[in-house]
Amino acid sequence: MHYKAEFEALLSRTVALSNEVVGCDVLNSGEIVTPFTAAAEQQTECFTGIPINKGITAREKLLRPAICESANPRMNRQVQQINQTALRLLNGLIDLKERILSNVLSCRMFTMNYPLLLEHILREAKLYREYVCCLENDGDLDPQAMGRMEQFWNQIMMEHALFIRGLLDPSENELIETADSFANDFNTLLARARVVQDKTIVRKESLLETQQFRDFKEAGVKGIEECRIRSIILPLLADHVLREANHYIRLLCE
């Protein structure tokens, strides 16, 4: 609960600084909040008993886009403080995740989470740390890191499909088959990216595939919130993977 509370506080501080700072493309992408997020938080809090600061999402919905690009020394200092806090928390959280994964793989700990899911969230945390380090070092993202973006997110999307397949009730045959199909498609894109010279072709294919997967995830969130899909997927997890698909689509469209 320590890291949940700390990252929740960090997110709250970040949202407080974001009004009229974040671009329209980000605010309109659906990567910050979706039409399902508020209900997903309410349901997940009810199911798990874990308190969620739903006021953060309410504030995110009210964010207005950037009105200028002029540098603000005070804002720069505040962002640097947020980045430093994020790095400190990420270092601790990554260490915790690595220890949990090691214990699970050596049969010293049991969890209902797939080992692949533990590796998945560990890779995401490390990418987040890499981005923050780049911003702190020279104020921009490493072009080489951005070059690996598509490969990274295609793997994330593939694993999302695998997790969805494994968390659906065995009776949901059609949804399981669709999730399996998306997993195979993203696996094919990963293989193609290693051999195709013209990366723009793979990028177009990735965009189309992710848009279709986004639509599948969106229908899934709605079905889970309305109790029409049999699964062991928490509503907030379903909304989370939808927001990640929206994030990847925005990156592909840049």
ChimeraX commands (.cxc) that place a marker at each C-alpha (Angstrom):
marker #1 position 0.00,0.00,0.00 radius 0.5
marker #1 position 3.01,2.30,0.49 radius 0.5
marker #1 position 3.77,2.61,-3.21 radius 0.5
marker #1 position 0.09,2.93,-4.12 radius 0.5
marker #1 position -0.28,5.88,-1.75 radius 0.5
marker #1 position 2.98,7.48,-2.91 radius 0.5
marker #1 position 2.23,7.18,-6.63 radius 0.5
marker #1 position -1.33,8.37,-6.03 radius 0.5
marker #1 position 0.05,11.48,-4.34 radius 0.5
marker #1 position 2.55,11.94,-7.18 radius 0.5
marker #1 position -0.21,11.68,-9.77 radius 0.5
marker #1 position -2.31,14.20,-7.85 radius 0.5
marker #1 position 0.60,16.69,-7.86 radius 0.5
marker #1 position 1.15,16.10,-11.57 radius 0.5
marker #1 position -2.51,16.72,-12.42 radius 0.5
marker #1 position -2.41,19.93,-10.38 radius 0.5
marker #1 position 0.42,21.20,-12.62 radius 0.5
marker #1 position -1.07,19.97,-15.89 radius 0.5
marker #1 position -3.95,22.37,-16.50 radius 0.5
marker #1 position -3.32,24.45,-19.66 radius 0.5
marker #1 position 0.04,22.66,-20.03 radius 0.5
marker #1 position -0.76,19.29,-21.64 radius 0.5
marker #1 position -1.47,19.20,-25.37 radius 0.5
marker #1 position -4.88,18.57,-26.93 radius 0.5
marker #1 position -3.63,15.37,-28.56 radius 0.5
marker #1 position -2.91,13.84,-25.14 radius 0.5
marker #1 position -6.09,15.07,-23.48 radius 0.5
marker #1 position -8.25,13.82,-26.36 radius 0.5
marker #1 position -6.48,10.50,-26.83 radius 0.5
marker #1 position -8.27,8.55,-24.12 radius 0.5
marker #1 position -4.96,7.56,-22.50 radius 0.5
marker #1 position -5.57,9.63,-19.36 radius 0.5
marker #1 position -9.24,8.93,-18.79 radius 0.5
marker #1 position -11.96,7.12,-20.74 radius 0.5
marker #1 position -15.76,7.28,-20.48 radius 0.5
marker #1 position -15.50,4.10,-18.38 radius 0.5
marker #1 position -12.77,5.09,-15.89 radius 0.5
marker #1 position -14.93,6.58,-13.13 radius 0.5
marker #1 position -17.31,3.61,-13.02 radius 0.5
marker #1 position -14.38,1.18,-13.22 radius 0.5
marker #1 position -12.76,2.82,-10.20 radius 0.5
marker #1 position -16.01,2.73,-8.23 radius 0.5
marker #1 position -16.64,-0.94,-9.02 radius 0.5
marker #1 position -13.05,-2.00,-8.38 radius 0.5
marker #1 position -12.98,-0.22,-5.03 radius 0.5
marker #1 position -16.19,-2.03,-4.10 radius 0.5
marker #1 position -14.90,-5.45,-5.21 radius 0.5
marker #1 position -11.44,-5.22,-3.62 radius 0.5
marker #1 position -11.96,-2.96,-0.59 radius 0.5
marker #1 position -8.91,-0.97,-1.71 radius 0.5
marker #1 position -9.58,2.79,-1.54 radius 0.5
marker #1 position -9.07,4.72,-4.78 radius 0.5
marker #1 position -8.74,8.50,-4.96 radius 0.5
marker #1 position -11.49,9.00,-7.51 radius 0.5
marker #1 position -11.09,12.77,-7.25 radius 0.5
marker #1 position -7.95,12.55,-9.39 radius 0.5
marker #1 position -9.92,11.17,-12.32 radius 0.5
marker #1 position -12.57,13.84,-11.83 radius 0.5
marker #1 position -9.86,16.52,-12.01 radius 0.5
marker #1 position -8.30,14.90,-15.08 radius 0.5
marker #1 position -11.63,15.20,-16.92 radius 0.5
marker #1 position -11.55,18.96,-16.30 radius 0.5
marker #1 position -8.04,19.59,-17.63 radius 0.5
marker #1 position -7.82,22.25,-20.32 radius 0.5
marker #1 position -5.24,22.04,-23.15 radius 0.5
marker #1 position -2.04,24.07,-23.34 radius 0.5
marker #1 position -2.48,27.73,-24.27 radius 0.5
marker #1 position 1.19,28.59,-24.89 radius 0.5
marker #1 position 4.62,26.96,-25.09 radius 0.5
marker #1 position 6.65,29.60,-23.24 radius 0.5
marker #1 position 9.05,28.29,-20.62 radius 0.5
marker #1 position 8.19,28.92,-16.99 radius 0.5
marker #1 position 11.16,28.63,-14.59 radius 0.5
marker #1 position 8.87,27.98,-11.63 radius 0.5
marker #1 position 7.03,25.27,-13.53 radius 0.5
marker #1 position 10.34,23.74,-14.63 radius 0.5
marker #1 position 11.46,23.47,-11.01 radius 0.5
marker #1 position 8.18,21.87,-10.00 radius 0.5
marker #1 position 8.37,19.35,-12.85 radius 0.5
marker #1 position 11.97,18.53,-11.89 radius 0.5
marker #1 position 10.83,17.86,-8.32 radius 0.5
marker #1 position 8.11,15.55,-9.62 radius 0.5
marker #1 position 10.63,13.72,-11.82 radius 0.5
marker #1 position 13.03,13.26,-8.93 radius 0.5
marker #1 position 10.24,11.91,-6.74 radius 0.5
marker #1 position 9.16,9.58,-9.55 radius 0.5
marker #1 position 12.71,8.23,-9.94 radius 0.5
marker #1 position 13.04,7.59,-6.22 radius 0.5
marker #1 position 9.72,5.74,-6.11 radius 0.5
marker #1 position 10.42,3.84,-9.32 radius 0.5
marker #1 position 13.77,2.59,-8.06 radius 0.5
marker #1 position 12.08,1.16,-4.97 radius 0.5
marker #1 position 9.11,-0.25,-6.86 radius 0.5
marker #1 position 11.29,-1.90,-9.52 radius 0.5
marker #1 position 13.37,-3.51,-6.79 radius 0.5
marker #1 position 10.19,-4.81,-5.13 radius 0.5
marker #1 position 8.85,-6.20,-8.41 radius 0.5
marker #1 position 12.16,-7.89,-9.18 radius 0.5
marker #1 position 12.21,-9.55,-5.76 radius 0.5
marker #1 position 8.61,-10.74,-6.14 radius 0.5
marker #1 position 9.31,-12.13,-9.61 radius 0.5
marker #1 position 12.44,-13.90,-8.37 radius 0.5
marker #1 position 10.53,-15.43,-5.46 radius 0.5
marker #1 position 7.68,-16.58,-7.70 radius 0.5
marker #1 position 10.02,-18.13,-10.29 radius 0.5
marker #1 position 11.96,-19.96,-7.56 radius 0.5
marker #1 position 8.73,-21.23,-5.92 radius 0.5
marker #1 position 9.30,-19.23,-2.73 radius 0.5
marker #1 position 6.09,-17.21,-3.21 radius 0.5
marker #1 position 2.63,-17.87,-4.59 radius 0.5
marker #1 position 0.52,-15.28,-6.40 radius 0.5
marker #1 position -2.60,-15.37,-8.55 radius 0.5
marker #1 position -0.73,-13.24,-11.11 radius 0.5
marker #1 position 0.96,-14.88,-14.08 radius 0.5
marker #1 position 4.77,-14.66,-13.96 radius 0.5
marker #1 position 4.51,-13.09,-17.43 radius 0.5
marker #1 position 2.30,-10.37,-15.95 radius 0.5
marker #1 position 4.97,-9.67,-13.31 radius 0.5
marker #1 position 7.58,-9.39,-16.08 radius 0.5
marker #1 position 5.16,-7.21,-18.07 radius 0.5
marker #1 position 4.66,-4.62,-15.33 radius 0.5
marker #1 position 8.37,-4.71,-14.51 radius 0.5
marker #1 position 9.26,-3.82,-18.12 radius 0.5
marker #1 position 6.71,-0.99,-18.08 radius 0.5
marker #1 position 8.19,0.41,-14.88 radius 0.5
marker #1 position 11.70,0.28,-16.33 radius 0.5
marker #1 position 10.58,2.08,-19.50 radius 0.5
marker #1 position 8.91,4.77,-17.37 radius 0.5
marker #1 position 12.17,5.21,-15.44 radius 0.5
marker #1 position 14.15,5.38,-18.68 radius 0.5
marker #1 position 11.90,8.15,-20.01 radius 0.5
marker #1 position 12.14,10.17,-16.80 radius 0.5
marker #1 position 15.94,9.80,-16.76 radius 0.5
marker #1 position 16.13,11.04,-20.36 radius 0.5
marker #1 position 13.99,14.06,-19.52 radius 0.5
marker #1 position 16.09,14.86,-16.49 radius 0.5
marker #1 position 19.41,14.49,-18.32 radius 0.5
marker #1 position 18.77,16.63,-21.40 radius 0.5
marker #1 position 15.12,17.66,-21.34 radius 0.5
marker #1 position 14.15,15.31,-24.16 radius 0.5
marker #1 position 13.57,11.64,-24.83 radius 0.5
marker #1 position 16.41,9.56,-26.18 radius 0.5
marker #1 position 15.81,9.05,-29.93 radius 0.5
marker #1 position 17.11,5.49,-29.61 radius 0.5
marker #1 position 14.56,4.82,-26.86 radius 0.5
marker #1 position 11.83,6.21,-29.10 radius 0.5
marker #1 position 13.05,3.97,-31.90 radius 0.5
marker #1 position 12.33,0.92,-29.72 radius 0.5
marker #1 position 8.87,2.24,-28.90 radius 0.5
marker #1 position 6.95,0.29,-31.52 radius 0.5
marker #1 position 8.62,-3.03,-30.71 radius 0.5
marker #1 position 8.01,-2.46,-27.01 radius 0.5
marker #1 position 4.32,-1.61,-27.37 radius 0.5
marker #1 position 3.57,-4.37,-29.87 radius 0.5
marker #1 position 4.86,-6.80,-27.25 radius 0.5
marker #1 position 2.74,-5.11,-24.60 radius 0.5
marker #1 position -0.34,-5.40,-26.83 radius 0.5
marker #1 position 0.41,-9.06,-27.55 radius 0.5
marker #1 position 0.69,-9.79,-23.84 radius 0.5
marker #1 position -2.53,-7.89,-23.13 radius 0.5
marker #1 position -4.28,-10.24,-25.55 radius 0.5
marker #1 position -2.75,-13.25,-23.82 radius 0.5
marker #1 position -3.81,-12.00,-20.38 radius 0.5
marker #1 position -7.35,-11.26,-21.56 radius 0.5
marker #1 position -7.55,-14.76,-23.07 radius 0.5
marker #1 position -6.41,-16.30,-19.79 radius 0.5
marker #1 position -8.72,-14.26,-17.54 radius 0.5
marker #1 position -11.93,-14.82,-19.50 radius 0.5
marker #1 position -14.29,-17.52,-18.31 radius 0.5
marker #1 position -13.80,-20.76,-20.30 radius 0.5
marker #1 position -17.36,-20.43,-21.56 radius 0.5
marker #1 position -16.56,-17.18,-23.43 radius 0.5
marker #1 position -15.34,-19.09,-26.47 radius 0.5
marker #1 position -15.80,-16.34,-29.05 radius 0.5
marker #1 position -13.99,-13.71,-26.97 radius 0.5
marker #1 position -11.18,-16.14,-26.17 radius 0.5
marker #1 position -10.70,-16.91,-29.86 radius 0.5
marker #1 position -10.68,-13.18,-30.72 radius 0.5
marker #1 position -8.11,-12.43,-28.01 radius 0.5
marker #1 position -5.98,-15.33,-29.23 radius 0.5
marker #1 position -6.17,-13.96,-32.78 radius 0.5
marker #1 position -4.95,-10.54,-31.62 radius 0.5
marker #1 position -2.06,-12.18,-29.74 radius 0.5
marker #1 position -1.01,-14.01,-32.90 radius 0.5
marker #1 position -1.31,-10.85,-35.01 radius 0.5
marker #1 position 0.92,-8.81,-32.70 radius 0.5
marker #1 position 3.40,-11.68,-32.51 radius 0.5
marker #1 position 3.56,-11.61,-36.31 radius 0.5
marker #1 position 4.16,-7.84,-36.25 radius 0.5
marker #1 position 7.02,-8.34,-33.80 radius 0.5
marker #1 position 8.63,-10.86,-36.14 radius 0.5
marker #1 position 8.07,-8.68,-39.23 radius 0.5
marker #1 position 9.65,-5.65,-37.59 radius 0.5
marker #1 position 12.92,-7.57,-37.22 radius 0.5
marker #1 position 13.23,-8.29,-40.96 radius 0.5
marker #1 position 11.31,-5.60,-42.88 radius 0.5
marker #1 position 13.50,-2.73,-44.09 radius 0.5
marker #1 position 10.68,-0.21,-44.58 radius 0.5
marker #1 position 9.57,0.43,-41.00 radius 0.5
marker #1 position 6.72,2.70,-42.13 radius 0.5
marker #1 position 4.92,-0.36,-43.50 radius 0.5
marker #1 position 5.05,-2.13,-40.15 radius 0.5
marker #1 position 4.02,1.07,-38.39 radius 0.5
marker #1 position 0.89,1.34,-40.54 radius 0.5
marker #1 position 0.09,-2.29,-39.84 radius 0.5
marker #1 position 0.68,-1.73,-36.12 radius 0.5
marker #1 position -1.65,1.27,-36.11 radius 0.5
marker #1 position -4.46,-0.62,-37.84 radius 0.5
marker #1 position -4.05,-3.66,-35.58 radius 0.5
marker #1 position -3.96,-1.55,-32.42 radius 0.5
marker #1 position -7.04,0.42,-33.46 radius 0.5
marker #1 position -8.93,-2.84,-33.95 radius 0.5
marker #1 position -7.63,-4.17,-30.62 radius 0.5
marker #1 position -8.64,-0.88,-28.96 radius 0.5
marker #1 position -12.21,-1.38,-30.20 radius 0.5
marker #1 position -12.19,-4.94,-28.81 radius 0.5
marker #1 position -10.93,-3.68,-25.45 radius 0.5
marker #1 position -13.51,-0.88,-25.38 radius 0.5
marker #1 position -16.33,-3.35,-25.94 radius 0.5
marker #1 position -14.76,-5.51,-23.23 radius 0.5
marker #1 position -14.69,-2.73,-20.64 radius 0.5
marker #1 position -18.32,-1.94,-21.34 radius 0.5
marker #1 position -19.30,-5.60,-21.13 radius 0.5
marker #1 position -17.42,-6.12,-17.86 radius 0.5
marker #1 position -18.86,-2.98,-16.24 radius 0.5
marker #1 position -22.36,-4.02,-17.28 radius 0.5
marker #1 position -21.78,-7.61,-16.05 radius 0.5
marker #1 position -22.37,-9.10,-19.50 radius 0.5
marker #1 position -18.95,-10.77,-19.82 radius 0.5
marker #1 position -17.91,-13.70,-17.66 radius 0.5
marker #1 position -14.34,-13.20,-16.48 radius 0.5
marker #1 position -12.05,-12.59,-13.51 radius 0.5
marker #1 position -10.96,-9.25,-14.97 radius 0.5
marker #1 position -11.36,-6.28,-12.63 radius 0.5
marker #1 position -13.10,-3.33,-14.33 radius 0.5
marker #1 position -10.17,-1.01,-13.63 radius 0.5
marker #1 position -7.73,-3.47,-15.21 radius 0.5
marker #1 position -9.92,-3.59,-18.32 radius 0.5
marker #1 position -9.98,0.20,-18.45 radius 0.5
marker #1 position -6.22,0.33,-17.86 radius 0.5
marker #1 position -5.38,-1.81,-20.90 radius 0.5
marker #1 position -7.78,0.28,-22.99 radius 0.5
marker #1 position -5.96,3.47,-21.95 radius 0.5
marker #1 position -2.62,1.88,-22.87 radius 0.5
marker #1 position -3.92,1.04,-26.33 radius 0.5
marker #1 position -5.07,4.65,-26.73 radius 0.5
marker #1 position -1.62,5.82,-25.65 radius 0.5
marker #1 position 0.10,3.60,-28.22 radius 0.5
marker #1 position -2.25,4.79,-30.99 radius 0.5
marker #1 position -1.33,8.40,-30.23 radius 0.5
marker #1 position 2.38,7.57,-30.41 radius 0.5
marker #1 position 1.91,5.81,-33.74 radius 0.5
marker #1 position 0.05,8.83,-35.15 radius 0.5
marker #1 position 2.74,11.36,-34.20 radius 0.5
marker link #1:1,2 radius 0.2
marker link #1:2,3 radius 0.2
marker link #1:3,4 radius 0.2
marker link #1:4,5 radius 0.2
marker link #1:5,6 radius 0.2
marker link #1:6,7 radius 0.2
marker link #1:7,8 radius 0.2
marker link #1:8,9 radius 0.2
marker link #1:9,10 radius 0.2
marker link #1:10,11 radius 0.2
marker link #1:11,12 radius 0.2
marker link #1:12,13 radius 0.2
marker link #1:13,14 radius 0.2
marker link #1:14,15 radius 0.2
marker link #1:15,16 radius 0.2
marker link #1:16,17 radius 0.2
marker link #1:17,18 radius 0.2
marker link #1:18,19 radius 0.2
marker link #1:19,20 radius 0.2
marker link #1:20,21 radius 0.2
marker link #1:21,22 radius 0.2
marker link #1:22,23 radius 0.2
marker link #1:23,24 radius 0.2
marker link #1:24,25 radius 0.2
marker link #1:25,26 radius 0.2
marker link #1:26,27 radius 0.2
marker link #1:27,28 radius 0.2
marker link #1:28,29 radius 0.2
marker link #1:29,30 radius 0.2
marker link #1:30,31 radius 0.2
marker link #1:31,32 radius 0.2
marker link #1:32,33 radius 0.2
marker link #1:33,34 radius 0.2
marker link #1:34,35 radius 0.2
marker link #1:35,36 radius 0.2
marker link #1:36,37 radius 0.2
marker link #1:37,38 radius 0.2
marker link #1:38,39 radius 0.2
marker link #1:39,40 radius 0.2
marker link #1:40,41 radius 0.2
marker link #1:41,42 radius 0.2
marker link #1:42,43 radius 0.2
marker link #1:43,44 radius 0.2
marker link #1:44,45 radius 0.2
marker link #1:45,46 radius 0.2
marker link #1:46,47 radius 0.2
marker link #1:47,48 radius 0.2
marker link #1:48,49 radius 0.2
marker link #1:49,50 radius 0.2
marker link #1:50,51 radius 0.2
marker link #1:51,52 radius 0.2
marker link #1:52,53 radius 0.2
marker link #1:53,54 radius 0.2
marker link #1:54,55 radius 0.2
marker link #1:55,56 radius 0.2
marker link #1:56,57 radius 0.2
marker link #1:57,58 radius 0.2
marker link #1:58,59 radius 0.2
marker link #1:59,60 radius 0.2
marker link #1:60,61 radius 0.2
marker link #1:61,62 radius 0.2
marker link #1:62,63 radius 0.2
marker link #1:63,64 radius 0.2
marker link #1:64,65 radius 0.2
marker link #1:65,66 radius 0.2
marker link #1:66,67 radius 0.2
marker link #1:67,68 radius 0.2
marker link #1:68,69 radius 0.2
marker link #1:69,70 radius 0.2
marker link #1:70,71 radius 0.2
marker link #1:71,72 radius 0.2
marker link #1:72,73 radius 0.2
marker link #1:73,74 radius 0.2
marker link #1:74,75 radius 0.2
marker link #1:75,76 radius 0.2
marker link #1:76,77 radius 0.2
marker link #1:77,78 radius 0.2
marker link #1:78,79 radius 0.2
marker link #1:79,80 radius 0.2
marker link #1:80,81 radius 0.2
marker link #1:81,82 radius 0.2
marker link #1:82,83 radius 0.2
marker link #1:83,84 radius 0.2
marker link #1:84,85 radius 0.2
marker link #1:85,86 radius 0.2
marker link #1:86,87 radius 0.2
marker link #1:87,88 radius 0.2
marker link #1:88,89 radius 0.2
marker link #1:89,90 radius 0.2
marker link #1:90,91 radius 0.2
marker link #1:91,92 radius 0.2
marker link #1:92,93 radius 0.2
marker link #1:93,94 radius 0.2
marker link #1:94,95 radius 0.2
marker link #1:95,96 radius 0.2
marker link #1:96,97 radius 0.2
marker link #1:97,98 radius 0.2
marker link #1:98,99 radius 0.2
marker link #1:99,100 radius 0.2
marker link #1:100,101 radius 0.2
marker link #1:101,102 radius 0.2
marker link #1:102,103 radius 0.2
marker link #1:103,104 radius 0.2
marker link #1:104,105 radius 0.2
marker link #1:105,106 radius 0.2
marker link #1:106,107 radius 0.2
marker link #1:107,108 radius 0.2
marker link #1:108,109 radius 0.2
marker link #1:109,110 radius 0.2
marker link #1:110,111 radius 0.2
marker link #1:111,112 radius 0.2
marker link #1:112,113 radius 0.2
marker link #1:113,114 radius 0.2
marker link #1:114,115 radius 0.2
marker link #1:115,116 radius 0.2
marker link #1:116,117 radius 0.2
marker link #1:117,118 radius 0.2
marker link #1:118,119 radius 0.2
marker link #1:119,120 radius 0.2
marker link #1:120,121 radius 0.2
marker link #1:121,122 radius 0.2
marker link #1:122,123 radius 0.2
marker link #1:123,124 radius 0.2
marker link #1:124,125 radius 0.2
marker link #1:125,126 radius 0.2
marker link #1:126,127 radius 0.2
marker link #1:127,128 radius 0.2
marker link #1:128,129 radius 0.2
marker link #1:129,130 radius 0.2
marker link #1:130,131 radius 0.2
marker link #1:131,132 radius 0.2
marker link #1:132,133 radius 0.2
marker link #1:133,134 radius 0.2
marker link #1:134,135 radius 0.2
marker link #1:135,136 radius 0.2
marker link #1:136,137 radius 0.2
marker link #1:137,138 radius 0.2
marker link #1:138,139 radius 0.2
marker link #1:139,140 radius 0.2
marker link #1:140,141 radius 0.2
marker link #1:141,142 radius 0.2
marker link #1:142,143 radius 0.2
marker link #1:143,144 radius 0.2
marker link #1:144,145 radius 0.2
marker link #1:145,146 radius 0.2
marker link #1:146,147 radius 0.2
marker link #1:147,148 radius 0.2
marker link #1:148,149 radius 0.2
marker link #1:149,150 radius 0.2
marker link #1:150,151 radius 0.2
marker link #1:151,152 radius 0.2
marker link #1:152,153 radius 0.2
marker link #1:153,154 radius 0.2
marker link #1:154,155 radius 0.2
marker link #1:155,156 radius 0.2
marker link #1:156,157 radius 0.2
marker link #1:157,158 radius 0.2
marker link #1:158,159 radius 0.2
marker link #1:159,160 radius 0.2
marker link #1:160,161 radius 0.2
marker link #1:161,162 radius 0.2
marker link #1:162,163 radius 0.2
marker link #1:163,164 radius 0.2
marker link #1:164,165 radius 0.2
marker link #1:165,166 radius 0.2
marker link #1:166,167 radius 0.2
marker link #1:167,168 radius 0.2
marker link #1:168,169 radius 0.2
marker link #1:169,170 radius 0.2
marker link #1:170,171 radius 0.2
marker link #1:171,172 radius 0.2
marker link #1:172,173 radius 0.2
marker link #1:173,174 radius 0.2
marker link #1:174,175 radius 0.2
marker link #1:175,176 radius 0.2
marker link #1:176,177 radius 0.2
marker link #1:177,178 radius 0.2
marker link #1:178,179 radius 0.2
marker link #1:179,180 radius 0.2
marker link #1:180,181 radius 0.2
marker link #1:181,182 radius 0.2
marker link #1:182,183 radius 0.2
marker link #1:183,184 radius 0.2
marker link #1:184,185 radius 0.2
marker link #1:185,186 radius 0.2
marker link #1:186,187 radius 0.2
marker link #1:187,188 radius 0.2
marker link #1:188,189 radius 0.2
marker link #1:189,190 radius 0.2
marker link #1:190,191 radius 0.2
marker link #1:191,192 radius 0.2
marker link #1:192,193 radius 0.2
marker link #1:193,194 radius 0.2
marker link #1:194,195 radius 0.2
marker link #1:195,196 radius 0.2
marker link #1:196,197 radius 0.2
marker link #1:197,198 radius 0.2
marker link #1:198,199 radius 0.2
marker link #1:199,200 radius 0.2
marker link #1:200,201 radius 0.2
marker link #1:201,202 radius 0.2
marker link #1:202,203 radius 0.2
marker link #1:203,204 radius 0.2
marker link #1:204,205 radius 0.2
marker link #1:205,206 radius 0.2
marker link #1:206,207 radius 0.2
marker link #1:207,208 radius 0.2
marker link #1:208,209 radius 0.2
marker link #1:209,210 radius 0.2
marker link #1:210,211 radius 0.2
marker link #1:211,212 radius 0.2
marker link #1:212,213 radius 0.2
marker link #1:213,214 radius 0.2
marker link #1:214,215 radius 0.2
marker link #1:215,216 radius 0.2
marker link #1:216,217 radius 0.2
marker link #1:217,218 radius 0.2
marker link #1:218,219 radius 0.2
marker link #1:219,220 radius 0.2
marker link #1:220,221 radius 0.2
marker link #1:221,222 radius 0.2
marker link #1:222,223 radius 0.2
marker link #1:223,224 radius 0.2
marker link #1:224,225 radius 0.2
marker link #1:225,226 radius 0.2
marker link #1:226,227 radius 0.2
marker link #1:227,228 radius 0.2
marker link #1:228,229 radius 0.2
marker link #1:229,230 radius 0.2
marker link #1:230,231 radius 0.2
marker link #1:231,232 radius 0.2
marker link #1:232,233 radius 0.2
marker link #1:233,234 radius 0.2
marker link #1:234,235 radius 0.2
marker link #1:235,236 radius 0.2
marker link #1:236,237 radius 0.2
marker link #1:237,238 radius 0.2
marker link #1:238,239 radius 0.2
marker link #1:239,240 radius 0.2
marker link #1:240,241 radius 0.2
marker link #1:241,242 radius 0.2
marker link #1:242,243 radius 0.2
marker link #1:243,244 radius 0.2
marker link #1:244,245 radius 0.2
marker link #1:245,246 radius 0.2
marker link #1:246,247 radius 0.2
marker link #1:247,248 radius 0.2
marker link #1:248,249 radius 0.2
marker link #1:249,250 radius 0.2
marker link #1:250,251 radius 0.2
marker link #1:251,252 radius 0.2
marker link #1:252,253 radius 0.2
marker link #1:253,254 radius 0.2
view
